Structure formats: structure tokens, C-alpha cells
Amino acid sequence: MQSVKEIEFFKNIREIRECEFGVFYFFDGLVISEVKEGVVFNWAMAQKVINAAYEVIGKDVPIAYISNRINNYSIVAADWLKFYTHRHQLEFYSVVSYNKSGLASLIMEKMFFRNSIQQFTNLEDAIAWSMNKIAAKKDLV
């Protein structure tokens, strides 16, 4: 398992926000989360991260989100519906899971998330994929 702080890409950090439920790393067009052990991640928590992303990155740029699942936690998958109801957009979403329980929760999330979810077992691969997608999206605009 790799934490964001342990990889070379960390030198590109714009801001770190630590909440009671996890740590969120903000880069240009990219947010990487490391939710704490045992948390049940819900809509209220997601709203805090969304607001921080808009504040740090902006609302009018493509954003990729990587869930770096270095800890075991749960997600209220149905809360993705609230994400869309509030008209939020997430261009690219990927999950880095290091064990079978992370993969199991991903199956449930895929039922509620409207776009595709990319799955990785390596954080640096997820970052490379995300940054390529963001660059391609910017080229189209």
C-alpha cells in the first residue's frame, strides 16, 4: 500500500485538507482521498470534500478523483444519487484497492455511479491515468 506522501508525485501538491474522517490531497485537477479506518463515508462528508475541491481547484475545470483505499471503510453507495441531484460533476473517478474488501465495496458503488469507475492496485498507475484523462479533456475545451 502506498500513501500519497510516499510517492514522487507528492511534490506537485497544492493543498492538504485533513478532516475527522480522512485526509484529502489536492493537485491541479486531481483530488486523492485517504479515508480513515472504519469510517462510513456519507453525503455530509462528501459535501465537505466537494466544497474544498471547488475552493482549491475551481468549478470550471475537469476534476479527477482517486480513492486511495489504504484503510478499510464503507461508503453509503446510494449517496451518489445525492451527488447528481446537486448537479456536481466528476469527470474521472478511480479506486486504488489493495485487498478484496475494497473490491467488494466497489461493486456496490458501480451500481450508483453514473460514469465508469477505473480500478487500480497501484496509486501511481491511477495518477498517470487520471492526469492523462485531465490533459485530454483540457485539449478538447
C-alpha contacts under 8 A as a table, 3 or more apart, distances in Angstrom:
res1	aa1	res2	aa2	distance
1	M	70	I	6.12
1	M	98	Y	6.50
1	M	122	N	7.87
2	Q	6	E	6.46
2	Q	7	I	7.48
2	Q	70	I	7.22
2	Q	122	N	7.72
2	Q	123	L	6.66
3	S	6	E	5.45
3	S	7	I	7.29
3	S	34	E	7.83
3	S	68	N	7.67
3	S	70	I	7.14
4	V	7	I	5.81
4	V	9	F	7.79
4	V	10	F	6.15
4	V	25	Y	7.79
4	V	32	I	7.74
4	V	123	L	7.86
5	K	10	F	5.69
6	E	10	F	7.33
7	I	10	F	5.80
7	I	124	E	7.74
8	E	11	K	6.23
9	F	12	N	5.80
9	F	13	I	7.79
10	F	13	I	5.48
12	N	27	F	6.42
13	I	16	I	7.58
13	I	25	Y	6.98
13	I	26	F	6.14
13	I	27	F	5.07
14	R	25	Y	7.80
14	R	26	F	5.55
14	R	27	F	5.08
14	R	28	D	7.15
14	R	56	V	7.88
15	E	25	Y	6.19
15	E	26	F	5.16
15	E	27	F	7.07
15	E	56	V	7.45
16	I	23	V	7.15
16	I	24	F	5.78
16	I	25	Y	4.71
16	I	26	F	6.12
17	R	23	V	5.90
17	R	24	F	5.18
17	R	25	Y	6.56
17	R	52	A	7.97
18	E	22	G	6.07
18	E	23	V	4.41
18	E	24	F	6.24
19	C	22	G	5.24
19	C	23	V	6.07
21	F	35	V	5.97
21	F	36	K	5.58
21	F	39	V	6.38
21	F	41	F	7.73
21	F	45	M	7.63
22	G	33	S	7.16
22	G	34	E	5.64
22	G	35	V	4.04
22	G	36	K	4.87
23	V	33	S	5.99
23	V	34	E	5.29
23	V	35	V	6.27
23	V	36	K	7.75
24	F	31	V	6.78
24	F	32	I	5.77
24	F	33	S	4.57
24	F	34	E	6.35
24	F	49	V	7.61
25	Y	31	V	5.62
25	Y	32	I	5.09
25	Y	33	S	6.35
26	F	29	G	7.86
26	F	30	L	6.02
26	F	31	V	4.74
26	F	32	I	6.66
26	F	53	A	7.26
26	F	56	V	7.19
26	F	57	I	7.54
27	F	30	L	4.98
27	F	31	V	6.22
27	F	57	I	7.61
28	D	57	I	6.44
29	G	57	I	6.26
29	G	61	V	6.89
29	G	62	P	6.16
29	G	63	I	4.68
29	G	64	A	6.20
29	G	131	M	7.96
29	G	134	I	6.93
30	L	63	I	5.61
30	L	64	A	4.83
30	L	65	Y	5.86
30	L	66	I	7.67
30	L	130	S	7.52
30	L	131	M	7.64
31	V	53	A	7.29
31	V	63	I	7.47
31	V	64	A	6.34
31	V	65	Y	4.86
31	V	66	I	6.25
32	I	65	Y	5.86
32	I	66	I	4.68
32	I	67	S	5.92
32	I	68	N	6.57
33	S	65	Y	7.76
33	S	66	I	6.32
33	S	67	S	5.04
33	S	68	N	5.70
33	S	69	R	7.92
34	E	67	S	6.61
34	E	68	N	5.37
34	E	69	R	6.15
34	E	70	I	6.63
34	E	71	N	7.46
35	V	39	V	7.14
35	V	41	F	7.99
35	V	68	N	7.89
35	V	69	R	7.03
35	V	70	I	7.87
35	V	71	N	6.74
35	V	73	Y	7.19
36	K	39	V	5.95
36	K	71	N	6.01
36	K	72	N	7.57
36	K	73	Y	7.00
37	E	71	N	4.89
37	E	72	N	5.18
37	E	73	Y	5.55
38	G	71	N	7.75
38	G	72	N	5.98
38	G	73	Y	4.65
38	G	74	S	7.16
39	V	72	N	7.94
39	V	73	Y	4.99
39	V	74	S	6.23
40	V	73	Y	6.03
40	V	74	S	4.66
40	V	75	I	5.54
40	V	76	V	6.89
41	F	45	M	6.36
41	F	46	A	7.39
41	F	73	Y	7.42
41	F	74	S	6.00
41	F	75	I	4.66
41	F	76	V	6.16
42	N	45	M	5.49
42	N	46	A	6.25
42	N	75	I	6.28
42	N	76	V	5.34
42	N	79	D	6.51
43	W	46	A	4.88
43	W	47	Q	6.09
43	W	76	V	7.71
43	W	79	D	5.56
43	W	80	W	7.87
43	W	82	K	7.16
43	W	83	F	7.67
44	A	47	Q	5.22
44	A	48	K	6.76
45	M	48	K	5.34
45	M	49	V	6.68
46	A	49	V	5.14
46	A	50	I	6.09
47	Q	50	I	4.98
47	Q	51	N	6.06
48	K	51	N	5.26
48	K	52	A	6.21
49	V	52	A	5.04
49	V	53	A	6.09
50	I	53	A	5.07
50	I	54	Y	6.25
51	N	54	Y	5.20
51	N	55	E	6.16
52	A	55	E	4.97
52	A	56	V	6.04
53	A	56	V	5.20
53	A	57	I	5.46
53	A	58	G	6.76
54	Y	57	I	5.43
54	Y	58	G	4.33
54	Y	59	K	5.15
55	E	58	G	5.75
57	I	61	V	7.54
58	G	61	V	6.32
61	V	138	K	7.99
62	P	90	L	7.52
62	P	91	E	5.87
62	P	134	I	6.20
62	P	137	K	6.99
62	P	138	K	7.32
63	I	90	L	5.98
63	I	91	E	5.58
63	I	92	F	6.69
63	I	134	I	7.07
64	A	90	L	6.53
64	A	91	E	5.82
64	A	92	F	4.47
64	A	93	Y	5.77
64	A	94	S	7.95
64	A	130	S	5.96
64	A	131	M	7.88
64	A	134	I	7.03
65	Y	90	L	7.36
65	Y	92	F	6.23
65	Y	93	Y	4.90
65	Y	94	S	6.38
65	Y	130	S	7.91
66	I	93	Y	5.94
66	I	94	S	4.88
66	I	95	V	5.64
66	I	96	V	7.20
66	I	126	A	7.14
66	I	127	I	7.67
67	S	93	Y	7.90
67	S	94	S	6.35
67	S	95	V	4.75
67	S	96	V	6.11
68	N	95	V	6.18
68	N	96	V	4.92
68	N	97	S	6.81
68	N	123	L	6.92
69	R	72	N	6.90
69	R	95	V	7.23
69	R	96	V	5.84
69	R	97	S	5.30
69	R	98	Y	7.06
69	R	102	G	6.96
70	I	97	S	7.26
70	I	98	Y	7.05
72	N	101	S	7.47
72	N	102	G	7.10
74	S	105	S	7.04
75	I	105	S	7.31
75	I	109	E	7.83
76	V	79	D	5.62
77	A	80	W	5.94
77	A	108	M	6.42
77	A	109	E	5.02
77	A	111	M	7.94
77	A	112	F	6.31
78	A	81	L	5.82
78	A	82	K	7.76
78	A	109	E	7.86
78	A	112	F	6.12
79	D	82	K	5.15
79	D	83	F	6.62
80	W	83	F	4.91
80	W	84	Y	6.58
80	W	112	F	5.89
80	W	113	F	5.99
81	L	84	Y	5.29
81	L	85	T	6.14
81	L	112	F	6.73
81	L	113	F	7.77
82	K	85	T	4.84
82	K	86	H	6.19
83	F	86	H	5.51
83	F	87	R	6.71
83	F	88	H	5.83
84	Y	87	R	4.91
84	Y	88	H	5.68
84	Y	89	Q	7.41
85	T	88	H	7.71
90	L	93	Y	6.95
92	F	116	S	7.96
92	F	117	I	7.59
92	F	130	S	6.84
92	F	133	K	7.45
93	Y	116	S	7.38
93	Y	117	I	5.39
93	Y	118	Q	6.44
94	S	117	I	5.31
94	S	118	Q	4.45
94	S	119	Q	5.67
94	S	120	F	7.30
94	S	126	A	6.69
94	S	130	S	7.88
95	V	106	L	7.85
95	V	117	I	7.17
95	V	118	Q	6.31
95	V	119	Q	5.04
95	V	120	F	6.09
95	V	126	A	7.68
96	V	119	Q	6.07
96	V	120	F	4.67
96	V	121	T	5.19
96	V	122	N	6.22
96	V	123	L	6.05
96	V	126	A	7.03
97	S	100	K	7.85
97	S	102	G	5.26
97	S	103	L	6.46
97	S	119	Q	7.49
97	S	120	F	6.50
97	S	121	T	5.43
97	S	122	N	7.91
98	Y	102	G	6.90
98	Y	121	T	5.73
99	N	102	G	5.63
99	N	103	L	6.82
100	K	103	L	5.05
100	K	104	A	6.27
101	S	104	A	5.02
101	S	105	S	6.49
102	G	105	S	5.49
102	G	106	L	6.38
103	L	106	L	5.02
103	L	107	I	6.60
104	A	107	I	5.40
104	A	108	M	7.04
105	S	108	M	5.30
105	S	109	E	6.40
106	L	109	E	4.98
106	L	110	K	6.21
107	I	110	K	5.31
107	I	111	M	6.94
108	M	111	M	5.45
108	M	112	F	7.38
109	E	112	F	5.50
109	E	113	F	6.06
110	K	113	F	5.24
110	K	114	R	7.72
110	K	116	S	7.48
110	K	117	I	6.90
111	M	114	R	8.00
113	F	116	S	7.34
113	F	117	I	7.82
119	Q	126	A	7.92
120	F	123	L	7.13
120	F	125	D	6.98
120	F	126	A	6.09
122	N	125	D	5.49
122	N	126	A	6.58
123	L	126	A	5.10
123	L	127	I	6.25
124	E	127	I	5.02
124	E	128	A	6.16
125	D	128	A	5.12
125	D	129	W	6.18
126	A	129	W	5.16
126	A	130	S	6.07
127	I	130	S	5.05
127	I	131	M	6.02
128	A	131	M	5.29
128	A	132	N	6.15
129	W	132	N	5.27
129	W	133	K	6.26
130	S	133	K	5.14
130	S	134	I	6.17
131	M	134	I	5.06
131	M	135	A	6.08
132	N	135	A	5.16
132	N	136	A	6.15
133	K	136	A	5.15
133	K	137	K	6.12
134	I	137	K	5.08
134	I	138	K	6.18
135	A	138	K	5.15
135	A	139	D	6.26
136	A	139	D	5.10
136	A	140	L	6.54
137	K	140	L	5.24
137	K	141	V	6.69
138	K	141	V	5.23
